[in-house]
Amino acid sequence: MAHSLPSRLYAIADVGFCEARGLFLEEVVASALAGGVRMLSVRVGDALVGLNEAAREALWAEVARAVARGRQAGAEVLLHAHPERAASLGCGGVHLKGRQVGEVARVRAMLRNDARVGVSCHNAEELRRACEAGADFVTLSPIFASVSKPDYGGEVDLNTWASLIASSPLPVYALGGVRPEHVRRCLEAGFTGVAVIGGLFGAEDVAGAARRYVQSVNAE
């Protein structure tokens, strides 16, 4: 497995979500970094759908600039779901979708030795499979109502997750609608940390929101 996790705050910059707000990925990533984010993943998602080849390469060029920003700031930068592209960009790892869990070993082999592989999970079975596949960490979602995916699932009682988290040998991040005021509850339920999308990149002041999350995860 890879080295220890760099932060209890895991920021996920979703390209489509940023575009819908009229924001440039590189700029919002720079703001998040200025606010103290040190573990970040870029999620391209459906933003590639319908693009011609030139537009796709332009999007990947923007992703590359965002990754470079993160690396220059000393942050660990992962890429969602595209291991080959992550390797070419020199990312610190890859975050796989749940259905990609069988690819953990293959993905690890194509990345540098200290690269990290995360997996998205939504239930006990997916968490078990991620553990068996050799993932380094997972996200569990949805926890609260999500801004970035309003139609995805619903809020789950944190007590429901507690025993599941306790039985996991992997670090587990709470994902889905997590606000700064929710952080303490998530940590008390046993989560390693929190993963955020809309609560951070949907804020008017991304750097300020990042600082609030950083303060919340580091509060004693």
N, C-alpha and C positions, 0 to 999 in steps of 0.2 A: 504493500500500500504506500501511498505518497506521504509526504511530510505532514506535520500537524497543521490543522486549519488555521489560517491567518486571522480570522475575525468571526465574531458571533453575528455580524451583520453581513448578509449576502445580498447584494443588489443585482437585480436582473433587468437589464436594459432591453426592453422589447422594441424592436424597430418599428413594427406596425403601430404600436401604441404611441410611440413618439411621433411618427408621421401624422397620425390622426389629430395630434395636438399642434401640428405645424412646427415641430421642433426638429433640429438637426441632431442626429445621434452623437456626433463628436462633441457638440456643445454641451448636451445634457450630461454626458459621461464626464466631461471636464468639470462641470459643476458638482457632480456627485463626488468626484475625487477631491475637489477643493473642500467639500464638507466632511471629509474624513473616511470615505468608503475605501476599503483596502481589499475587498474580495468582490469581484464583479463578473457577471456573465452577460454576453451579448446574445440575444435571442432573435434570430431573423424571422422565424416562424413563417407566416403566410405572405410576408412582404414580397417574396420572390414570385408569387403566383401572378401569371399574366404578363410578366415583364419580358421584353425582347432581350437578346443577348447583350446588347450595349448597356441597357438599363440594369441588367443583372450585375454586370461587371462594375458599373458605377456604384451600385449598392454595396458590393463587396469591397470596393475601394474605400467607401465611407466606414465600413466595419473595420477595415485594416487601420484606418486613422484612429478610430476609437480604441482599438486594441493597443496601438502604439502609445496613445495618451496614458492608458492605464499602466503600461510597463514603465514608462518614463516616470510615473508618479510612485513607482515601487509597489503597485498593487498587483494582486494575482488576478489575471483575466482569463476566463474560460469562454468557450463558445458553445452554444446550444446545438446539439444534433448534427453537426457537420464535422466529423473528426478529421477528414482529409484537409479541409480548409483550415481547421484549427492548427494542424501540424505545419501547414505552409505559412501561417501567420505567426508562428512561435508562441501560441497561447499556452497558458499554464495548465490547461486541461480541457476537458469536454464535459458538458452536462447532457446526458442522454434522456430521451423520452422513455417512459416505462416499457413501451413495446420494443425498445432497442436494447433492453437489459442483457440479452444474449450476446451482444457485441462487446461487452466490457473488456474481455481479454484481447480481442482483436484491436480495439481502440487503444488500449494501453501499449500494445506492441508497436504502434506506429508513432507514439508520442515520446517525448524525452523521458528519461528515467524518473524524474521527480514530478511528472505530470499527474494531475488529479482527475478522477472520473466520478462524476456525480450522476444520480439517477432520480427522476421524478417518480414519486410513489403516491398512491391514493388510498391504499388499504393494506391490511396485514399480509396478504399474499404477495403483493408487489414488493413490499419491504423484505419479505423472506427471500424472494428471488434476487433482489439487489444484493443482499448479504451473501448469498451463495455464489453469485457471479463475481464477487470481489470488488464491489464498488467502494469508494473511499468515503462517501457521504450520500445522504438522500435529502430530498425535500418531501414533506408530507402536506397534502392539500386536498380540498380547501379547508381552511381553519375558520375564517370569517368571510362575510360577503365580499366578493372581489370586485374591484373597480375595473381591472384590466380584462376580466372574464366574468361579466355579470350574469351570464346564463350557465356558468359552470358549477354544478353541485350546489351545496348550501352549507351554512355554518354547522360545524360539528362541536359538540360539547368537549371542551379540553380534557375533561375527565375520561372521555372515551379513548383519547390518544395516550393517556398517561401510562397505562399498563403496557401498551404496544411499544412505546418509546423505551420503557424500562427494560424490555426484553431484547432490544436491538443492540448489537455490538457496534453499530455504526453511528456516527454523529448524525443527528436529525434536525433539519431546519423547518420551522413552521412557515408555510406559504399560503397566501390567500387573504387579502384584506387586513393584513397586520399593520396597525397604526402604532405610533410610539407609545400610546397609553396602553396598548395590549402586550407590550414586550415583557413586562414583569410577569404577567400571568402565564405567558408561554414558557418562560424560563423556569418558573415554579412548577409547571406541569412536566418538566423534564427535557424540553427541547434544548438542543445545543445552542441554538440561536434562531434568528428570524431571517427569512428571505422576503424581499419586498420588490414590488413593481410599481403599481399605481400610487401607493402611499408616498413613494419617493419621486418617480418620474412624472407623476400627475400633479405634483405640487407647483405652485406659482414660483416658489423660491426653492429650487432643487438643492442647492448648497445648504440652505437653512434647514430643510427637511432632513438632509443627511446628517447634519450636526445633531438634530434632535434624536434621531435613531441611534447614532453612536453614543450619545449620552445615556440613552435608555438601556442599551445592551451592556454598557460598562458600569451602570449604577450598582452600588452594593446594596 
